[in-house]
């Protein structure tokens, strides 16, 4: 019995209330201490994320490195350990090339440790020494991969990576995974000692990454020149790809409210008389429809087996980072256009899609899979005006009648002549009948 209970005569009900108040005070004190122990949030935004479980379950392999770990999120994974020796050899090459003391690089990374850790959306459990060593090894490895890809004379004949084409291809794909990234700023700092000329007012590392990705992802509309792109705030390689693919703000389609989710397929557009044309420009998003001429211009799209990997990681980055939804809206639009293999075949016929998959089914299935666990914001859809114009054109009966006449009756000279002869015969019959009536 407490002193409080002894000093006054209380019944069991009151005693229970007092004990409850004491428990509440302990709980409140404990919660207050937890709040005070929270670390202050960094001014730097996270940019490297774990892919959400709902996306990962759709295609685990598309987000998981197969050969090499870059950064802390997959560091120490058993199947990736064999590559660690190759990475250390590339660090040796990097140090030999720069003729710098390894201490200088350790100091650079150590002084940026807080900023580096803050780039990741989750708390990194590695100790300081192990973390710094991991960043240095991985950063040197990336820079060496970029250099040896650009300058073939730097490749050693005993190199265990570039002498095996399948390995460098796997490494390239692993380097483009959202979970397998290093913050770009540390690559830039370590690369400042490289004596390489810069072009397009960009840092040499940007130029190396551009050449590396342009050659590797030749289907992804990475332009030959970077003059119209700004990479001042690029976060990592996935962000670099996003910047390359997404138009500048002045060239972006205007986001407006989407009136309907119904978008005509390529087959429906074709039946309504729409003519398809491969756009002369390279921008992935520059899909244009001319209502007057009925011409839909679509940039060339090369579809390979790694297309899904690239788009999945770009979509995951958009969802996690939350600054834009350009890739998301593009994928939604293409998914509606190529709803069936027949739609794909039509775009292949007009030279718009270049299909490197086994069949057309694979292309439509690819985009059907990409839109799973994604959504659009109807009030802010990049292609609202385009969808509205295509729907309006398809609903105009005259366009359908004209298209049906052309596609069914004038698709070759002989059917055209037959139709023309039938019309002439019908006209002559009408005139004969009219003449007989008037004669009476």
C-alpha positions in Angstrom: 0.0 0.0 0.0 1.4 3.4 -1.0 1.7 6.3 1.4 -1.1 8.1 -0.4 -3.4 5.1 0.1 -2.4 4.8 3.8 -3.1 8.5 4.5 -6.7 8.3 3.3 -9.4 5.7 3.5 -10.1 4.7 -0.1 -12.1 1.9 -1.5 -10.9 -0.6 -4.2 -12.4 1.4 -7.1 -10.5 4.6 -6.2 -7.3 2.6 -5.6 -7.6 1.2 -9.1 -8.1 4.7 -10.6 -4.9 5.9 -8.8 -2.9 2.9 -10.1 -4.2 3.6 -13.6 -3.1 7.2 -13.4 0.4 6.1 -12.3 0.6 3.7 -15.3 -0.5 6.5 -17.7 2.2 8.8 -16.3 4.9 6.2 -16.9 3.7 5.6 -20.5 3.6 9.3 -21.2 7.1 9.7 -19.8 8.5 6.8 -21.8 7.0 8.2 -25.0 8.3 11.6 -24.3 11.8 10.2 -23.9 11.5 8.4 -27.2 10.5 11.6 -29.0 13.4 13.5 -27.5 15.9 10.8 -28.7 14.9 11.2 -32.3 17.7 12.4 -34.6 16.9 15.7 -36.4 16.1 15.2 -40.1 18.8 16.1 -42.6 18.3 19.0 -45.0 19.2 16.6 -47.8 16.4 14.6 -49.5 16.7 10.8 -49.7 17.2 9.7 -53.3 18.1 6.0 -53.1 15.3 3.7 -51.9 14.2 0.1 -51.3 11.7 -0.8 -53.9 8.2 -1.1 -52.3 7.2 -4.7 -51.6 4.1 -4.5 -53.8 6.3 -3.6 -56.8 9.0 -6.1 -56.0 6.5 -9.0 -55.8 5.6 -8.4 -59.5 9.1 -9.1 -60.7 11.8 -9.7 -58.1 14.6 -10.1 -60.6 13.9 -6.6 -62.2 15.0 -4.9 -58.9 17.7 -7.3 -57.6 21.4 -7.2 -58.7 22.6 -10.5 -60.2 26.3 -10.0 -60.3 27.6 -6.9 -58.4 26.4 -4.9 -55.4 26.8 -1.1 -55.5 26.2 0.7 -52.3 25.1 -0.6 -48.9 21.6 -2.0 -49.7 22.8 -5.3 -51.2 26.3 -5.2 -49.6 27.4 -8.6 -48.3 24.8 -10.6 -50.3 26.3 -14.1 -50.7 25.8 -14.5 -54.4 27.5 -11.1 -55.1 30.6 -11.7 -53.0 32.7 -13.3 -55.9 32.7 -9.8 -57.6 34.3 -8.1 -54.5 37.8 -9.2 -55.6 37.3 -7.8 -59.1 36.1 -4.5 -57.5 39.3 -4.3 -55.4 41.4 -4.9 -58.5 39.6 -2.0 -60.2 40.4 0.2 -57.1 44.0 -0.7 -57.7 43.7 0.4 -61.3 42.0 3.6 -60.3 44.7 4.5 -57.7 47.5 3.7 -60.3 45.8 5.9 -62.9 45.2 8.9 -60.7 48.6 8.5 -58.9 46.9 9.7 -55.7 47.4 8.5 -52.2 44.5 6.3 -51.0 44.5 8.4 -47.8 43.2 11.4 -49.8 40.2 9.4 -51.0 39.5 8.0 -47.6 39.5 11.6 -46.2 37.1 12.8 -49.0 34.6 10.0 -48.2 35.0 10.3 -44.4 34.2 14.0 -44.5 31.1 13.3 -46.6 29.9 10.2 -44.5 26.8 12.0 -43.0 25.7 13.3 -46.4 26.3 9.9 -48.0 24.3 8.0 -45.4 21.5 10.6 -45.7 21.2 9.8 -49.4 19.6 6.4 -48.5 16.0 6.2 -47.4 16.8 3.7 -44.6 19.3 3.7 -41.8 22.6 2.1 -42.8 23.8 -0.3 -40.1 27.4 -0.5 -41.3 30.1 0.8 -39.0 32.0 4.0 -40.1 35.2 2.2 -41.3 33.3 -0.5 -43.2 31.0 2.0 -44.7 33.8 4.3 -45.9 35.7 1.4 -47.4 32.7 0.1 -49.2 31.9 3.5 -50.8 35.5 3.9 -52.0 35.7 0.5 -53.5 32.3 0.8 -55.3 33.0 4.4 -56.5 36.3 3.5 -58.0 34.8 0.4 -59.6 32.1 2.5 -61.3 34.6 5.1 -62.5 36.8 2.3 -63.9 33.9 0.6 -65.7 33.0 3.9 -67.3 36.5 4.6 -68.4 37.2 1.2 -69.8 33.9 1.2 -71.7 34.9 4.5 -73.3 38.6 3.9 -73.9 39.2 0.3 -75.0 43.0 0.7 -74.7 42.5 0.8 -70.9 41.1 -2.7 -70.9 43.7 -5.3 -69.8 43.8 -8.6 -71.7 43.7 -10.4 -68.4 40.6 -8.4 -67.3 38.0 -10.8 -66.0 35.1 -8.5 -66.8 35.5 -7.0 -70.3 36.9 -10.2 -71.7 33.5 -11.8 -70.9 30.7 -10.0 -72.8 28.0 -11.6 -70.7 29.5 -10.2 -67.5 29.9 -6.6 -68.5 26.3 -6.8 -69.8 25.0 -8.1 -66.4 27.1 -5.4 -64.6 25.6 -2.7 -66.8 22.1 -3.8 -65.9 22.9 -4.1 -62.2 24.2 -0.5 -62.3 20.8 0.7 -63.4 18.9 -0.7 -60.5 17.4 1.7 -58.0 18.6 -0.2 -55.0 22.1 -0.5 -56.4 23.2 3.2 -56.5 25.9 5.5 -55.1 25.1 9.2 -54.7 26.4 11.0 -57.8 28.2 13.7 -55.9 30.8 11.3 -54.5 31.6 10.0 -58.0 32.0 13.6 -59.1 34.4 14.4 -56.2 36.5 11.4 -56.7 36.6 12.0 -60.4 37.8 15.5 -60.2 41.4 14.3 -60.3 40.8 12.6 -63.7 42.5 14.6 -66.5 39.7 14.4 -69.0 38.3 17.1 -71.2 34.7 18.1 -70.5 32.1 18.8 -73.2 28.7 20.4 -73.3 29.6 22.3 -70.1 29.1 19.1 -68.1 31.4 17.3 -65.6 33.6 14.6 -67.2 31.8 11.9 -65.2 28.5 13.0 -66.7 30.0 12.6 -70.2 31.3 9.1 -69.3 27.9 8.1 -67.9 26.2 9.5 -71.0 28.4 7.5 -73.4 28.0 4.4 -71.3 24.2 4.5 -71.1 23.7 5.7 -74.7 25.6 2.7 -76.1 24.0 0.3 -73.6 20.4 1.5 -73.7 20.2 2.4 -77.4 16.4 1.8 -77.3 15.8 4.4 -74.6 16.1 7.7 -76.6 19.3 9.0 -74.9 20.3 11.9 -77.1 23.7 12.2 -78.7 24.1 15.7 -77.2 23.5 16.8 -73.7 23.3 20.5 -74.5 19.6 20.8 -73.7 19.8 18.9 -70.4 20.8 20.1 -66.9 22.6 17.7 -64.6 23.5 20.1 -61.8 21.3 18.2 -59.4 21.5 14.6 -60.7 21.2 12.2 -57.8 22.5 8.9 -59.3 22.5 6.9 -62.4 18.8 6.0 -62.4 18.1 9.7 -62.0 20.4 10.5 -64.9 18.4 8.1 -67.1 15.2 9.8 -66.0 16.6 13.2 -66.8 17.7 12.0 -70.3 14.3 10.5 -71.1 12.0 13.1 -69.7 11.6 16.3 -71.7 12.6 19.6 -70.3 9.8 21.6 -68.6 9.3 23.8 -71.6 8.9 20.8 -73.9 6.7 18.7 -71.6 3.0 18.1 -72.6 0.7 20.3 -70.5 -0.8 18.5 -67.6 -4.6 18.8 -67.6 -7.6 17.0 -66.2 -8.3 13.6 -67.8 -11.9 13.4 -68.9 -12.0 9.7 -69.4 -9.8 6.7 -68.8 -11.0 5.3 -72.1 -8.2 5.6 -74.7 -8.6 4.1 -78.2 -6.3 1.3 -79.1 -4.1 1.4 -82.2 -6.5 -0.9 -84.0 -9.5 1.3 -83.1 -7.6 4.3 -84.3 -6.7 2.6 -87.5 -10.4 1.6 -88.1 -11.3 5.3 -87.6 -8.9 6.2 -90.4 -6.0 7.5 -88.3 -2.6 7.3 -90.1 0.5 6.3 -88.1 3.8 7.9 -88.7 7.2 7.4 -87.0 8.2 10.8 -85.5 11.4 12.4 -86.8 12.3 13.6 -83.3 13.8 11.4 -80.7 11.9 12.4 -77.5 10.1 9.5 -76.0 7.2 11.6 -74.9 6.7 13.6 -78.0 3.6 11.8 -79.2 1.5 14.2 -81.3 -1.9 13.9 -83.0 -3.1 16.2 -85.8 -6.9 16.2 -85.8 -7.1 17.8 -89.2 -4.9 15.3 -91.1 -5.6 12.4 -88.8 -1.9 11.6 -88.4 -0.6 10.2 -85.1 3.2 10.7 -84.7 4.9 8.3 -82.3 8.7 8.2 -81.7 10.5 5.0 -82.5 10.6 2.6 -79.6 12.9 -0.4 -79.6 11.7 -3.1 -77.2 14.2 -5.6 -75.9 14.1 -8.0 -73.0 15.7 -5.4 -70.6 13.1 -2.8 -71.4 11.0 -4.0 -68.5 14.0 -3.7 -66.1 14.6 -0.1 -67.1 11.0 1.0 -66.9 10.3 -0.8 -63.7 13.2 1.0 -61.9 12.3 4.3 -63.4 8.7 3.9 -62.2 9.9 2.8 -58.7 12.1 5.9 -58.5 9.2 8.1 -59.5 6.9 6.6 -56.9 9.4 6.8 -54.1 10.9 10.2 -55.0 7.6 11.8 -55.8 8.7 14.8 -57.9 7.2 13.8 -61.2 5.0 11.1 -62.8 6.2 11.4 -66.5 7.3 7.8 -67.0 4.2 6.6 -65.2 1.8 8.5 -67.6 3.8 7.4 -70.7 3.6 3.7 -69.7 -0.2 4.1 -69.0 -0.7 5.6 -72.5 1.3 3.0 -74.4 -0.4 0.2 -72.4 -3.8 1.5 -73.7 -2.6 1.9 -77.3 -1.0 -1.6 -77.5 -3.8 -3.5 -75.8 -3.5 -6.6 -78.0 -0.7 -8.2 -80.2 -2.7 -6.9 -83.2 -2.0 -3.3 -82.0 1.7 -4.1 -81.7 1.7 -5.6 -85.2 0.3 -2.4 -86.7 3.0 -0.2 -85.0 5.7 -2.6 -86.2 4.2 -2.4 -89.7 4.6 1.4 -89.6 8.1 1.2 -88.3 7.3 2.7 -84.9 8.0 -0.3 -82.7 11.1 -2.3 -83.3 10.4 -5.6 -81.5 13.3 -7.8 -80.3 11.1 -10.0 -78.2 10.0 -13.5 -79.5 6.6 -12.2 -80.6 4.1 -9.3 -80.4 2.3 -10.9 -77.4 5.4 -10.2 -75.4 5.3 -6.4 -76.1 1.6 -6.0 -75.1 2.1 -8.2 -72.0 5.2 -6.2 -71.0 3.2 -3.0 -70.8 0.2 -4.7 -69.1 2.6 -5.9 -66.4 4.3 -2.5 -66.0 1.0 -0.7 -65.1 0.2 -3.1 -62.3 0.5 -1.4 -58.9 0.7 2.0 -60.5 -2.0 4.6 -60.9 -2.5 7.9 -62.6 -3.7 11.2 -61.2 -6.7 12.2 -63.4 -6.4 15.9 -62.5 -2.8 16.0 -63.7 -2.2 13.6 -66.6 0.5 14.6 -69.1 -1.4 13.2 -72.1 -4.9 14.4 -71.4 -5.2 16.6 -74.5 -3.8 13.8 -76.7 -6.4 11.3 -75.4 -9.2 13.8 -75.8 -8.2 14.5 -79.4 -8.0 10.8 -80.3 -11.3 10.1 -78.7 -13.0 13.0 -80.5 -11.6 11.8 -83.9 -12.8 8.2 -83.3 -16.3 9.3 -82.4 -16.8 11.2 -85.7 -18.8 8.9 -87.9 -17.6 10.4 -91.2 -14.0 9.3 -90.3 -15.2 5.8 -89.7 -17.2 5.6 -92.9 -14.4 7.0 -94.9 -11.9 4.6 -93.3 -14.2 1.6 -93.9 -14.7 2.5 -97.5 -11.0 2.9 -98.1 -9.8 -0.2 -96.1 -12.6 -2.6 -97.2 -13.2 -1.5 -100.8 -10.2 0.4 -102.0 -7.3 -1.5 -100.5 -6.1 -2.6 -104.0 -6.8 -1.3 -107.6 -9.0 -4.3 -108.6 -11.4 -3.9 -105.7 -11.5 -0.2 -106.3 -12.3 -0.7 -110.0 -15.1 -3.2 -109.0 -16.6 -0.7 -106.6 -16.4 2.1 -109.2 -18.0 -0.1 -111.8 -20.8 -1.1 -109.4 -21.4 2.6 -108.7 -21.5 3.4 -112.4 -23.9 0.5 -113.0 -26.1 1.6 -110.2 -26.2 5.1 -111.5 -27.1 4.0 -115.0 -29.8 1.8 -113.7 -31.2 4.8 -111.7 -31.1 7.0 -114.8 -32.8 4.3 -116.9 -35.6 3.9 -114.3 -36.0 7.7 -114.1 -36.2 8.0 -117.9 -38.8 5.2 -118.1 -41.0 7.0 -115.4 -40.7 10.4 -117.1 -41.5 8.8 -120.5 -44.8 7.6 -119.3 
